[in-house]
Amino acid sequence: VKTSDGAWLCVMTTGTGREGERGQHVVSMRSLDRGRSWIDRTDVEPADGPESSYAVLLAAPGGRVYCFYNHNTDNTRQVRADPAVFPGGFCRRVDSQGHFVFKYSDDQGRTWSAKRYDIPMRRMAIDRDNPYGGDILFFWNVGKAFMYGTDAFVPLHKVGGFGAGFFTRSEGVLLKSPNLLHEPDPARIRWETLPDGDAGLRAPPGGGPIAEEQSFSVLSDGSFFCVYRTISGHPACSYSRDGGHTWSQPQYQAYADGAPMKHPRAANFAWRCQNGCYLYWYHNHGGTGYEDRNPAWLACGREADSDQGKVLVWSQPEIALYDDDPAIRMSYPDLIEEDGELYLFETQKDKARVHRVDPAWLDRLWHVFERNGETTRGRILDLSDELAPLPDKVALPRLPAFVVRDPDMPDGRSRHTRAGFSIELWLDLDCGDKAGVLLDSRTANGKGFCLKVTGDRTLEILLCDGRTENHWRSDRGRLPAGTTHHVVVTVDSGPCIVTFVIDGILCDGGTNRSFGWGRFSPNLRDVNGEE
């Protein structure tokens, strides 16, 4: 959060061991230079005390900052769990149970109150059904706290048990305080658990027992929007029109054309930005586990009217962040806007980092709904003259290399250029189920690229540098006959990913496969063939 003295205040969970081990505790730190350096590192809780974990902040209008987090106050060392997964029937990782507490700071996060304060939580069915009947509560939170009117809200993810997949059941609630923003005595702060009733936000019907890491946004008409992860391969979302007391039937989050978005069991957060648009962080594939959190994608959201109130309409996405190691899991993001610039925060379990988002890239995403014409920026070959027949052969400009020798290094090691290229074409397939070549630059030894139509009416691109060959196909069913299709194939050697965009829609695998985008070898040097 930004504090009243202009600093960025950050809290994080850290420790000397692995996630969940003893010594895990919450610390805070401040930055006065937009994340380049951090000062005033302070233990919110000591490292030698019971585990404290998963903190979120709320900066009140009066300048006080609240820090909310899990605390193993009772120093519980094990909890009952599924014996088929945990030997002896006990889980000894105890950072997702206990008490939900807060401390506060009146000096912009330099120091924190000596006393911590418990936040009471109303028991629900998921709590009473746990192995302790609700006497011990299982939960955690990574959702951003927020304000609406004179009320403060803190998300919480309730857990029903420990077993396969670690959490076996989960659902989301909101902790609402009607007086936190103006009550100077923290002991007098009141709390209410929402939604009303005996259940929190769950997965859509048939979506499984997992619904967690809820992210909330307040829309311009006062509606609450919530998006969260499931294990169905899709993110779920819901709207509240009464301040969180009741919620619409959860459904899978969808693009503007109604197609469901895809996302694994990872944090997926949405933010309302200063320009009134929204950004949505997700991983754009249909996995059901914790893996494949690289790259991170962003979609732009716009408000639209419905019979119930405002709703969000989501654009096609762009890759925002990536790591060269596909196994790295970037997640748990946050966002700050400062003087017209936007900064993303993320962690991959070992390091937390800040990224300034390129304003030009962001501007293109903000206006993605309006900019739906052909792209001319960076064009190196144009064969779009409708009056001229398409030639059988043309001189192909040289494409950028992906991997070169680095002349600045004594050993001449590889340097990745992060370059790429796109092929844009209008296509009318009247060939039935016959395969055929559309573009082919390959030499006799196979070096170059080839774009072809397959027998199942998909497009396939082959990439070869004479040493290694890679290929990827578009989604099935996207190229029906009798229609002219606009296609863009992008080969991006930054994340080493191939994408197909057909008629303005990014291939995401559809119902046939988890991934619509594919990786190619980071050792692919170039695909220049016949010139």
C-alpha positions in Angstrom: 0.0 0.0 0.0 1.0 3.7 -0.2 1.3 5.3 3.1 0.5 8.9 4.1 4.1 10.0 3.8 4.3 8.7 0.2 6.2 5.5 0.9 5.4 2.1 -0.5 4.8 -0.3 2.4 5.2 -4.0 1.8 4.5 -7.0 4.0 5.7 -10.5 3.3 5.9 -14.0 4.8 9.5 -15.1 5.2 11.6 -17.6 7.2 14.9 -19.4 7.2 13.4 -22.7 6.0 10.9 -23.8 3.4 7.3 -22.5 3.2 5.3 -23.6 6.2 8.3 -24.5 8.5 9.0 -23.2 11.9 10.4 -19.7 12.0 8.0 -18.5 9.3 6.9 -15.0 10.2 5.6 -11.7 8.8 7.9 -8.7 8.1 7.4 -5.3 6.7 9.6 -2.9 4.8 9.3 0.5 3.1 10.4 2.0 -0.2 10.8 5.6 -1.0 12.1 5.1 -4.6 9.4 2.9 -6.2 10.8 -0.4 -5.2 14.4 0.1 -6.2 15.5 -0.1 -2.5 13.8 -1.0 0.7 14.3 0.4 4.2 12.9 0.1 7.7 12.6 -3.7 7.6 10.7 -4.7 10.7 9.4 -7.9 12.2 5.6 -7.7 12.6 5.9 -10.9 14.5 9.2 -12.4 15.8 10.9 -15.3 14.0 11.2 -17.3 17.2 7.4 -17.2 18.0 4.5 -19.2 16.7 4.1 -19.1 12.9 2.7 -15.9 11.5 1.8 -15.9 7.8 0.0 -14.5 4.8 -0.3 -10.8 5.7 -2.3 -8.2 3.8 -2.5 -4.4 4.5 -5.1 -1.8 4.6 -4.3 1.9 4.8 -7.1 3.8 6.6 -7.9 7.4 5.6 -6.5 8.8 8.9 -3.0 7.4 8.2 -3.2 4.3 10.4 -2.1 1.1 8.6 -3.5 -2.3 9.5 -1.8 -5.6 8.9 -4.0 -8.8 8.9 -2.5 -12.2 9.0 -2.7 -15.9 10.2 -1.2 -16.5 13.6 -0.6 -19.9 15.3 -1.4 -18.3 18.7 -2.1 -21.6 20.4 1.2 -23.0 19.1 -0.5 -26.0 17.7 2.1 -28.4 16.3 -0.1 -30.7 14.3 -3.6 -31.0 13.0 -5.7 -34.0 12.0 -5.5 -34.9 8.3 -6.2 -37.6 5.8 -4.0 -40.6 6.8 -3.8 -41.7 3.2 -1.8 -38.6 2.5 -0.2 -37.7 5.8 1.5 -40.5 7.8 -0.1 -41.1 11.1 -3.1 -38.9 10.1 -1.5 -35.6 11.1 -0.3 -32.6 9.1 2.6 -30.9 10.8 2.5 -27.8 8.6 0.5 -25.4 10.8 0.5 -22.1 9.0 -3.0 -22.3 7.7 -4.9 -22.6 11.0 -5.3 -20.9 14.3 -6.3 -17.2 14.7 -6.8 -14.4 12.2 -5.3 -11.3 13.8 -4.2 -7.8 13.1 -1.6 -5.3 14.3 -1.5 -1.6 13.4 1.1 1.1 12.7 0.7 4.8 13.3 4.1 5.7 11.8 3.7 4.5 8.2 4.9 1.0 8.9 8.1 1.7 10.7 6.9 0.0 13.8 3.9 -2.1 14.8 1.7 -2.3 17.8 3.0 -4.5 20.6 -0.4 -6.2 21.0 -2.2 -8.2 18.3 -5.9 -8.4 18.1 -8.1 -11.4 17.2 -10.7 -11.0 14.5 -13.8 -13.2 15.4 -15.0 -15.4 12.6 -18.5 -16.8 12.3 -18.5 -20.6 12.1 -20.0 -22.0 8.9 -20.7 -25.6 7.7 -17.1 -25.9 6.4 -15.8 -25.2 9.9 -18.2 -27.5 11.7 -17.3 -30.3 9.3 -13.6 -30.1 9.9 -12.0 -32.8 12.1 -12.3 -30.5 15.2 -15.9 -29.5 14.6 -14.8 -25.9 14.3 -12.9 -25.7 17.6 -9.8 -25.3 15.5 -10.3 -23.2 12.4 -8.5 -23.9 9.1 -8.0 -20.8 6.9 -5.6 -18.4 5.2 -5.7 -15.2 3.1 -3.9 -13.6 0.2 -6.8 -11.4 -0.9 -6.4 -7.7 -0.9 -8.2 -5.8 1.9 -10.4 -2.9 0.7 -12.8 -0.1 1.7 -16.2 0.8 0.5 -18.0 3.8 2.0 -17.3 3.8 5.7 -16.7 0.0 5.9 -13.5 -2.1 5.8 -13.4 -5.5 4.2 -10.8 -8.3 4.6 -11.0 -11.5 2.5 -10.5 -14.9 4.1 -10.3 -18.4 2.6 -11.9 -21.0 4.8 -10.5 -24.6 4.6 -12.3 -27.8 5.4 -9.4 -30.2 5.7 -5.9 -31.4 4.8 -5.2 -34.2 2.4 -4.7 -34.7 -1.4 -3.7 -31.4 -2.9 -3.0 -30.1 0.6 -6.4 -28.3 1.1 -9.3 -30.7 0.4 -12.1 -28.2 0.5 -12.2 -24.4 0.6 -14.5 -21.4 0.1 -14.3 -17.7 0.5 -15.7 -15.1 2.9 -15.4 -11.5 3.7 -14.7 -10.0 7.2 -16.5 -6.7 7.4 -15.9 -4.0 9.9 -18.3 -1.0 10.1 -16.0 1.0 12.4 -12.3 0.2 11.7 -11.8 3.2 9.5 -12.7 5.7 12.3 -12.3 3.8 15.6 -9.1 4.8 17.4 -9.3 1.9 20.0 -8.5 -1.4 18.2 -10.1 -3.4 21.0 -13.5 -1.8 20.1 -13.4 -2.7 16.4 -16.4 -4.8 15.4 -16.5 -7.6 12.8 -19.1 -9.4 10.8 -18.6 -12.5 8.6 -20.1 -12.4 5.1 -21.9 -13.7 3.1 -25.0 -14.4 5.1 -25.9 -18.0 5.6 -23.9 -21.1 6.2 -21.6 -21.2 3.1 -19.0 -18.9 1.5 -18.2 -18.4 -2.2 -17.9 -21.8 -3.8 -17.0 -23.2 -7.2 -19.8 -23.3 -9.8 -21.9 -26.4 -9.9 -19.8 -29.4 -10.8 -16.6 -27.4 -10.3 -15.2 -29.4 -7.4 -14.7 -28.7 -3.7 -12.0 -26.0 -4.1 -12.8 -22.2 -4.2 -10.1 -20.1 -2.8 -7.8 -17.0 -3.0 -10.8 -14.7 -3.7 -9.9 -11.3 -5.1 -12.4 -8.5 -4.8 -13.0 -5.3 -6.8 -15.6 -2.6 -6.2 -17.4 -1.5 -9.4 -18.5 2.0 -10.2 -22.1 1.3 -9.1 -21.0 -0.1 -5.7 -21.3 -3.8 -6.8 -18.6 -6.2 -5.6 -16.9 -8.4 -8.1 -15.0 -11.5 -7.0 -12.7 -13.8 -8.9 -11.0 -16.9 -7.5 -9.3 -20.2 -8.3 -10.8 -23.6 -8.6 -9.5 -27.0 -9.7 -11.7 -27.3 -12.8 -9.2 -25.5 -15.1 -11.2 -22.3 -15.0 -11.4 -19.3 -12.7 -14.8 -18.6 -11.0 -16.5 -15.3 -10.5 -19.5 -13.8 -8.7 -21.1 -10.4 -8.1 -22.7 -9.0 -4.9 -25.2 -6.1 -5.2 -25.7 -5.6 -1.4 -22.2 -5.1 0.0 -21.2 -8.8 0.2 -24.3 -10.2 2.1 -25.5 -12.2 -0.9 -23.8 -13.3 -4.1 -24.8 -14.3 -7.6 -24.6 -18.0 -8.6 -20.8 -18.5 -9.2 -19.9 -19.0 -12.8 -16.7 -19.4 -14.8 -15.1 -16.2 -15.8 -15.5 -15.5 -19.5 -14.1 -13.4 -22.3 -16.3 -10.8 -24.1 -17.4 -13.4 -26.6 -18.6 -15.7 -23.8 -15.8 -18.3 -24.0 -14.7 -19.4 -20.6 -11.2 -18.3 -19.5 -8.7 -20.9 -18.4 -6.6 -20.9 -15.3 -5.0 -23.5 -12.9 -4.9 -23.7 -9.1 -3.0 -20.4 -8.8 -3.7 -16.9 -7.6 -5.7 -14.9 -10.2 -6.3 -11.3 -9.1 -8.3 -8.4 -10.6 -7.7 -4.7 -9.9 -9.7 -1.6 -10.7 -7.2 1.0 -12.0 -7.3 4.8 -11.9 -8.6 5.1 -15.4 -11.7 3.1 -14.6 -10.5 0.0 -16.5 -9.5 -3.3 -14.8 -6.6 -5.6 -15.1 -6.8 -9.4 -14.6 -3.7 -11.5 -13.8 -4.0 -15.2 -14.7 -2.1 -18.0 -16.4 -4.2 -18.8 -19.4 -4.3 -22.6 -19.5 -6.6 -25.3 -18.2 -4.4 -27.1 -15.7 -6.0 -28.2 -12.5 -3.0 -28.3 -10.2 -0.5 -25.8 -8.8 2.0 -25.9 -11.8 2.6 -23.8 -14.9 2.4 -20.3 -13.4 4.8 -18.9 -16.0 4.1 -16.8 -18.0 1.6 -14.4 -16.4 -1.0 -12.9 -18.7 -3.0 -9.7 -18.3 -6.5 -9.0 -19.7 -8.2 -5.7 -19.8 -11.7 -5.4 -18.2 -14.4 -2.8 -19.0 -17.6 -2.2 -17.1 -20.9 -3.0 -19.0 -24.5 -2.7 -18.0 -26.7 -5.7 -17.2 -30.2 -6.1 -15.7 -28.6 -6.7 -12.3 -26.1 -3.9 -12.4 -22.5 -3.4 -13.7 -20.6 -6.4 -14.9 -17.0 -6.8 -16.3 -16.3 -7.6 -19.9 -12.8 -9.1 -20.5 -10.5 -8.7 -23.5 -8.1 -11.1 -25.1 -4.9 -11.3 -23.1 -1.2 -10.4 -23.5 1.8 -11.9 -21.9 2.9 -9.6 -19.1 5.7 -11.4 -17.3 7.7 -14.5 -18.0 10.8 -16.3 -16.7 13.3 -18.3 -18.8 12.7 -21.3 -16.6 9.2 -22.7 -17.4 9.1 -24.3 -13.9 9.3 -21.0 -12.1 6.0 -20.2 -10.5 5.3 -16.4 -10.5 2.3 -15.6 -8.4 0.5 -13.7 -5.6 0.7 -10.3 -7.5 -0.2 -6.9 -6.4 -0.4 -3.6 -8.3 0.4 0.1 -7.5 -0.1 3.1 -9.7 2.2 6.1 -9.2 2.2 9.3 -11.3 0.5 7.7 -14.2 2.8 4.6 -14.2 1.8 1.1 -13.2 3.9 -1.4 -11.2 3.4 -5.1 -10.7 4.6 -7.0 -7.7 5.0 -10.8 -7.7 6.9 -13.6 -6.0 8.0 -17.1 -7.1 8.4 -18.3 -3.5 12.1 -17.3 -3.3 12.2 -13.6 -4.3 9.6 -10.9 -4.4 10.1 -8.4 -7.2 8.7 -5.1 -8.6 8.1 -4.6 -12.3 7.4 -1.3 -14.0 5.0 -1.9 -16.8 6.0 -0.4 -20.1 3.5 2.5 -20.7 3.3 1.9 -24.5 2.5 -1.8 -24.0 -0.1 -0.9 -21.3 -1.7 1.7 -23.6 -2.2 -0.9 -26.3 -3.9 -3.2 -23.7 -6.1 -0.4 -22.4 -7.4 0.2 -26.0 -7.6 -3.4 -27.1 -11.4 -3.2 -27.6 -11.1 -0.3 -30.1 -8.0 -1.4 -31.9 -9.2 -4.3 -34.0 -7.7 -3.5 -37.4 -4.6 -4.8 -39.2 -1.2 -4.1 -37.7 1.2 -2.0 -39.7 3.8 -1.3 -37.0 7.0 -3.3 -37.7 5.7 -4.7 -41.0 8.6 -5.9 -43.2 6.7 -7.6 -46.0 3.2 -6.7 -47.4 1.4 -8.9 -50.0 -2.1 -7.5 -49.3 -2.8 -5.9 -52.7 -6.2 -7.2 -53.4 -5.9 -6.4 -57.2 -2.7 -8.5 -57.6 -2.7 -12.3 -57.5 -0.6 -13.8 -54.7 2.7 -14.8 -56.2 4.1 -18.3 -55.9 7.4 -17.1 -54.6 8.6 -13.8 -53.1 11.9 -12.5 -51.6 11.6 -13.0 -47.9 13.3 -10.3 -45.7 15.7 -11.7 -43.2 14.0 -12.5 -39.9 15.7 -11.6 -36.5 17.9 -14.2 -34.9 16.8 -15.6 -31.5 20.1 -16.8 -30.2 23.5 -15.3 -31.1 27.1 -15.4 -29.8 27.8 -12.6 -27.4 30.9 -10.8 -28.6 31.2 -9.0 -25.3 31.9 -12.2 -23.4 35.3 -13.9 -23.5 33.9 -17.3 -24.1 31.4 -16.1 -26.7 28.5 -17.7 -24.9 24.9 -17.5 -26.1 22.9 -14.3 -25.9 19.1 -14.4 -26.3 17.9 -11.5 -28.4 14.2 -11.8 -27.2 13.2 -11.0 -30.8 10.3 -12.4 -32.7 8.1 -12.2 -35.7 4.4 -12.5 -36.7 2.7 -13.8 -39.8 -0.6 -12.1 -40.5 -2.9 -13.4 -43.3 -6.4 -13.6 -44.5 -7.4 -17.2 -45.2 -10.4 -18.9 -46.9 -10.1 -22.7 -46.6 -12.0 -24.4 -49.3 -9.7 -27.5 -49.4 -12.0 -29.7 -47.4 -9.9 -32.0 -45.2 -6.9 -31.9 -47.4 -3.6 -30.8 -46.0 -1.6 -28.1 -47.8 1.3 -25.7 -47.5 0.6 -22.0 -47.2 4.1 -20.6 -46.7 7.4 -22.4 -46.8 10.9 -20.8 -46.5 12.7 -24.0 -45.7 16.0 -24.9 -47.4 16.9 -28.4 -48.6 18.1 -29.3 -45.1 14.9 -28.1 -43.5 16.1 -24.8 -42.2 13.5 -22.1 -42.1 9.8 -22.1 -41.3 6.7 -23.5 -42.8 3.0 -22.7 -42.2 0.6 -25.3 -43.4 -3.0 -26.5 -43.2 -3.4 -30.0 -41.5 -5.9 -32.7 -42.3 -8.1 -31.7 -39.3 -8.4 -28.1 -40.5 -5.9 -26.6 -38.1 -2.8 -24.5 -38.9 0.6 -25.8 -38.0 3.9 -23.9 -38.0 7.2 -25.6 -38.2 10.4 -23.9 -37.0 13.9 -25.2 -37.8 17.4 -23.8 -37.5 19.0 -26.8 -39.1 19.8 -28.2 -35.6 16.4 -28.5 -33.9 12.9 -28.5 -35.2 9.8 -27.3 -33.3 6.1 -27.2 -34.3 2.7 -26.1 -32.9 -0.9 -26.2 -34.1 -3.9 -23.9 -33.7 -7.0 -25.1 -32.0 -9.4 -27.4 -33.7 -12.7 -26.0 -35.0 -11.5 -22.5 -35.4 -11.4 -22.5 -39.2 -14.8 -23.5 -40.6 -15.2 -23.6 -44.3 -17.1 -20.9 -46.3 -15.7 -18.0 -44.2 -12.7 -15.8 -44.6 -10.5 -15.9 -41.5 -8.0 -13.4 -40.2 -5.0 -15.2 -38.7 -1.9 -14.0 -36.8 0.8 -16.5 -35.9 3.4 -15.0 -33.5 6.8 -16.6 -32.7 8.2 -14.8 -29.6 11.7 -15.7 -28.5 11.3 -13.8 -25.2 9.3 -16.4 -23.5 9.9 -18.8 -26.4 6.1 -19.2 -27.1 4.1 -19.6 -30.3 0.5 -18.2 -30.3 -2.3 -18.3 -32.9 -4.9 -15.6 -33.0 -7.8 -16.4 -35.3 -10.5 -13.8 -36.0 -9.3 -11.8 -33.1 -9.4 -14.6 -30.6 -6.3 -16.2 -29.0 -6.2 -19.9 -29.2 -6.3 -21.2 -25.6 -6.8 -24.9 -26.3 -10.6 -24.8 -26.1 -12.1 -28.1 -24.9 -9.5 -30.3 -26.7 -6.3 -29.4 -24.8 -5.2 -27.5 -21.8 -2.8 -25.2 -23.6 -3.5 -23.2 -26.8 -0.1 -21.6 -26.8 3.1 -23.7 -27.2 6.7 -23.5 -26.2 9.7 -23.9 -28.6 13.3 -24.6 -27.8 15.2 -21.7 -26.2 18.2 -23.0 -28.2 16.5 -22.3 -31.6 18.9 -19.9 -33.2 16.9 -18.5 -36.1 14.4 -19.6 -38.8 15.9 -17.9 -41.8 15.6 -20.2 -44.8 15.4 -19.4 -48.5 15.6 -15.7 -49.2 
